[in-house]
């Protein structure tokens, strides 16, 4: 079985953090800096996360209500797929 995560799983890992800085996201979601930049751009464009300015130049990213709805949907799908794998 392939151990690589799908883009959906990476996005879910990022959204699960709630609010975090770039370094915390990168390490917690186990991704490279290049991947982090790609996903942050996408999640910001889709309004799944928002930038929070906590100082100069410190920036944090916080999941939005739309992001939480997506995360619940992803978790439901992953849970359903896990149950199907056991059969």
N, CA, C and O of each residue as an XYZ file, in Angstrom:
348
protein
N       0.845     -1.176      0.000
C       0.000      0.000      0.000
C       0.891      1.240      0.000
O       1.922      1.261      0.672
N       0.509      2.252     -0.734
C       1.252      3.503     -0.829
C       1.038      4.339      0.432
O      -0.102      4.585      0.826
N       2.128      4.776      1.066
C       2.034      5.553      2.306
C       1.960      7.057      2.067
O       1.863      7.825      3.024
N       2.004      7.487      0.825
C       1.923      8.914      0.538
C       0.520      9.423      0.821
O      -0.475      8.753      0.543
N       0.467     10.635      1.386
C      -0.830     11.242      1.679
C      -1.374     11.935      0.440
O      -0.622     12.450     -0.387
N      -2.675     11.935      0.333
C      -3.312     12.673     -0.753
C      -3.331     14.156     -0.393
O      -3.096     14.529      0.756
N      -3.610     14.984     -1.375
C      -3.744     16.425     -1.124
C      -4.848     16.701     -0.118
O      -4.734     17.611      0.703
N      -5.906     15.922     -0.180
C      -7.030     16.093      0.758
C      -6.551     15.845      2.191
O      -6.914     16.584      3.106
N      -5.744     14.814      2.381
C      -5.241     14.505      3.725
C      -4.293     15.593      4.229
O      -4.302     15.923      5.415
N      -3.478     16.149      3.337
C      -2.568     17.232      3.719
C      -3.381     18.455      4.135
O      -3.091     19.083      5.153
N      -4.397     18.788      3.346
C      -5.264     19.931      3.672
C      -5.944     19.710      5.013
O      -6.009     20.628      5.831
N      -6.448     18.515      5.251
C      -7.099     18.209      6.533
C      -6.117     18.357      7.687
O      -6.472     18.892      8.737
N      -4.883     17.888      7.503
C      -3.868     18.027      8.553
C      -3.608     19.496      8.872
O      -3.433     19.861     10.034
N      -3.583     20.329      7.848
C      -3.351     21.754      8.055
C      -4.541     22.408      8.765
O      -4.355     23.224      9.667
N      -5.750     22.051      8.360
C      -6.943     22.648      8.961
C      -7.122     22.219     10.413
O      -7.651     22.977     11.226
N      -6.686     21.011     10.739
C      -6.822     20.510     12.114
C      -6.021     21.329     13.130
O      -6.317     21.292     14.325
N      -5.028     22.054     12.673
C      -4.197     22.835     13.583
C      -4.937     24.025     14.178
O      -4.527     24.545     15.216
N      -6.012     24.461     13.546
C      -6.782     25.587     14.073
C      -6.117     26.907     13.780
O      -6.534     27.628     12.874
N      -5.087     27.235     14.536
C      -4.300     28.443     14.285
C      -2.847     28.126     14.565
O      -2.510     27.571     15.611
N      -1.985     28.482     13.618
C      -0.564     28.187     13.769
C       0.253     29.056     12.832
O      -0.262     29.599     11.854
N       1.524     29.177     13.143
C       2.465     29.877     12.284
C       3.006     28.941     11.218
O       2.730     27.742     11.232
N       3.770     29.491     10.304
C       4.254     28.684      9.173
C       5.143     27.520      9.617
O       5.014     26.414      9.093
N       6.034     27.755     10.567
C       6.929     26.684     11.011
C       6.145     25.552     11.657
O       6.404     24.380     11.381
N       5.194     25.889     12.507
C       4.384     24.866     13.168
C       3.574     24.067     12.152
O       3.467     22.846     12.264
N       3.006     24.750     11.164
C       2.231     24.062     10.123
C       3.140     23.111      9.356
O       2.793     21.952      9.129
N       4.300     23.607      8.961
C       5.235     22.816      8.157
C       5.643     21.535      8.887
O       5.647     20.455      8.296
N       5.987     21.654     10.173
C       6.414     20.474     10.926
C       5.244     19.572     11.304
O       5.355     18.350     11.213
N       4.132     20.153     11.723
C       2.983     19.344     12.138
C       2.363     18.587     10.969
O       1.938     17.441     11.116
N       2.314     19.232      9.813
C       1.732     18.587      8.632
C       2.781     17.818      7.833
O       2.471     17.228      6.798
N       4.037     17.826      8.322
C       5.122     17.063      7.709
C       5.265     17.362      6.214
O       5.077     16.488      5.368
N       5.605     18.625      5.913
C       5.744     19.025      4.513
C       6.959     19.919      4.334
O       7.492     20.466      5.300
N       7.386     20.058      3.096
C       8.509     20.937      2.775
C       8.022     22.388      2.718
O       6.821     22.654      2.680
N       8.972     23.307      2.713
C       8.623     24.725      2.623
C       7.901     25.009      1.307
O       6.942     25.780      1.282
N       8.354     24.397      0.219
C       7.712     24.581     -1.086
C       6.259     24.110     -1.044
O       5.364     24.804     -1.525
N       6.028     22.924     -0.465
C       4.656     22.409     -0.349
C       3.807     23.330      0.517
O       2.651     23.604      0.193
N       4.378     23.803      1.614
C       3.669     24.698      2.521
C       3.180     25.936      1.781
O       2.018     26.321      1.911
N       4.058     26.557      1.011
C       3.682     27.767      0.281
C       2.557     27.494     -0.708
O       1.637     28.300     -0.846
N       2.630     26.365     -1.393
C       1.600     25.975     -2.363
C       0.243     25.801     -1.676
O      -0.769     26.313     -2.156
N       0.224     25.085     -0.565
C      -1.034     24.825      0.133
C      -1.581     26.069      0.831
O      -2.793     26.286      0.840
N      -0.703     26.889      1.416
C      -1.176     28.123      2.052
C      -1.855     29.018      1.024
O      -2.914     29.585      1.291
N      -1.247     29.143     -0.145
C      -1.827     29.972     -1.211
C      -3.212     29.449     -1.592
O      -4.158     30.226     -1.721
N      -3.328     28.144     -1.770
C      -4.605     27.538     -2.143
C      -5.662     27.755     -1.056
O      -6.782     28.174     -1.350
N      -5.306     27.468      0.195
C      -6.267     27.584      1.289
C      -6.700     29.030      1.510
O      -7.852     29.286      1.862
N      -5.785     29.974      1.305
C      -6.149     31.390      1.404
C      -7.092     31.795      0.280
O      -8.074     32.500      0.516
N      -6.800     31.354     -0.946
C      -7.650     31.685     -2.094
C      -9.065     31.136     -1.915
O     -10.041     31.789     -2.287
N      -9.174     29.936     -1.347
C     -10.478     29.306     -1.145
C     -11.173     29.774      0.130
O     -12.282     29.341      0.443
N     -10.499     30.673      0.864
C     -11.005     31.221      2.127
C     -11.265     30.141      3.174
O     -12.219     30.222      3.948
N     -10.393     29.126      3.181
C     -10.464     28.061      4.180
C      -9.628     28.417      5.401
O      -9.851     27.898      6.495
N      -8.657     29.315      5.199
C      -7.862     29.870      6.291
C      -7.759     31.372      6.070
O      -8.028     31.877      4.980
N      -7.361     32.076      7.129
C      -7.133     33.513      7.022
C      -5.836     33.862      7.731
O      -5.418     33.178      8.665
N      -5.205     34.938      7.272
C      -3.986     35.422      7.912
C      -4.358     36.214      9.152
O      -5.307     36.997      9.143
N      -3.603     36.002     10.212
C      -3.772     36.750     11.451
C      -2.423     37.395     11.756
O      -1.420     36.701     11.923
N      -2.405     38.705     11.826
C      -1.162     39.431     12.114
C      -1.032     39.576     13.620
O      -1.831     40.262     14.258
N      -0.016     38.924     14.188
C       0.151     38.924     15.642
C       1.342     39.754     16.079
O       1.713     39.743     17.253
N       1.929     40.458     15.163
C       3.073     41.315     15.454
C       3.796     41.600     14.164
O       3.452     41.057     13.114
N       4.782     42.437     14.241
C       5.513     42.760     13.034
C       6.845     42.031     13.069
O       7.645     42.313     13.961
N       7.129     41.137     12.183
C       6.412     40.687     10.993
C       5.685     39.359     11.195
O       5.428     38.655     10.218
N       5.353     39.003     12.415
C       4.786     37.680     12.689
C       3.369     37.532     12.133
O       2.502     38.383     12.332
N       3.172     36.412     11.429
C       1.873     36.082     10.848
C       1.504     34.681     11.284
O       2.354     33.794     11.361
N       0.239     34.492     11.565
C      -0.296     33.192     11.902
C      -1.444     32.923     10.936
O      -1.968     33.850     10.319
N      -1.827     31.682     10.807
C      -2.940     31.313      9.930
C      -4.002     30.633     10.771
O      -3.697     29.769     11.592
N      -5.263     31.031     10.562
C      -6.371     30.500     11.354
C      -7.423     29.928     10.417
O      -7.751     30.522      9.390
N      -7.942     28.774     10.783
C      -8.990     28.131      9.988
C     -10.278     28.953     10.115
O     -10.601     29.460     11.190
N     -11.000     29.074      9.009
C     -12.265     29.811      8.978
C     -13.433     28.848      9.198
O     -13.237     27.634      9.252
N     -14.634     29.385      9.325
C     -15.824     28.530      9.456
C     -15.974     27.645      8.228
O     -16.336     26.473      8.338
N     -15.697     28.206      7.067
C     -15.753     27.427      5.824
C     -14.735     26.285      5.874
O     -15.021     25.173      5.430
N     -13.555     26.564      6.413
C     -12.524     25.543      6.558
C     -12.938     24.447      7.520
O     -12.666     23.271      7.280
N     -13.598     24.828      8.613
C     -14.083     23.831      9.578
C     -15.149     22.929      8.957
O     -15.179     21.725      9.214
N     -16.021     23.517      8.138
C     -17.044     22.702      7.456
C     -16.374     21.690      6.522
O     -16.760     20.522      6.476
N     -15.365     22.158      5.778
C     -14.642     21.252      4.882
C     -13.950     20.154      5.674
O     -13.982     18.990      5.275
N     -13.326     20.506      6.788
C     -12.639     19.514      7.610
C     -13.599     18.440      8.109
O     -13.271     17.254      8.085
N     -14.769     18.844      8.555
C     -15.770     17.845      8.994
C     -16.149     16.918      7.844
O     -16.282     15.709      8.035
N     -16.322     17.480      6.658
C     -16.669     16.655      5.490
C     -15.543     15.685      5.152
O     -15.791     14.510      4.882
N     -14.307     16.176      5.167
C     -13.157     15.309      4.882
C     -13.072     14.187      5.906
O     -12.868     13.028      5.546
N     -13.230     14.529      7.187
C     -13.160     13.507      8.239
C     -14.255     12.455      8.062
O     -14.013     11.267      8.275
N     -15.450     12.883      7.674
C     -16.539     11.924      7.431
C     -16.198     10.998      6.276
O     -16.432      9.791      6.353
N     -15.654     11.548      5.221
C     -15.279     10.728      4.059
C     -14.174      9.755      4.429
O     -14.255      8.571      4.100
N     -13.136     10.242      5.114
C     -12.030      9.362      5.498
C     -12.497      8.261      6.439
O     -12.046      7.119      6.343
N     -13.401      8.607      7.347
C     -13.946      7.600      8.259
C     -14.715      6.530      7.482
O     -14.582      5.337      7.756
N     -15.502      6.960      6.534
C     -16.270      6.016      5.710
C     -15.330      5.107      4.911
O     -15.556      3.900      4.824
N     -14.295      5.679      4.339
C     -13.342      4.884      3.563
C     -12.573      3.902      4.444
O     -12.273      2.791      4.009
N     -12.253      4.293      5.661
C     -11.585      3.388      6.585
C     -12.463      2.179      6.891
O     -11.976      1.050      6.948
N     -13.744      2.418      7.085
C     -14.672      1.315      7.348
C     -14.750      0.375      6.141
O     -14.847     -0.841      6.303
N     -14.709      0.926      4.965
C     -14.779      0.098      3.761
C     -13.520     -0.740      3.594
O     -13.589     -1.849      3.064
N     -12.360     -0.232      4.037
C     -11.105     -0.986      3.915
C     -11.137     -2.258      4.753
O     -10.531     -3.265      4.387
N     -11.853     -2.209      5.889
C     -11.884     -3.351      6.812
C     -12.728     -4.507      6.279
O     -12.552     -5.650      6.700
N     -13.620     -4.222      5.380
C     -14.530     -5.264      4.878
C     -13.827     -6.166      3.873
O     -14.437     -7.098      3.347
